[in-house]
Amino acid sequence: IDSIKWLAKGGIEGKQHASLLVNFTSVEAADRAIFHGMYADRHCVVHKYVPPPPQCYNCQKFGHFSASCREKGKPVCGRCAGPHELKNC
């Protein structure tokens, strides 16, 4: 194992379940962990991490960032989906 970190941004206090991101030193070691699982106080199921797609903070769509948004000048609020920027909600 090369490194381990929690995926939860706000910490794990008060949570019954949480996810870890484990970086392995080799593809073979990662494949073994995915196939057999790991033991960390109890048996843990292991899945390959697939990062979420980027989300645009202008139009709120997935697959691109606001710097390359085709909907410039047409913001969509991330809170209420209204036709304004989040800071104006």
Beta strands, then each sheet from edge to edge (+ up, - down):
strand 1: 3-6
strand 2: 20-23
strand 3: 38-39
strand 4: 43-44
sheet 1: 1+ 2-
sheet 2: 3+ 4-
end
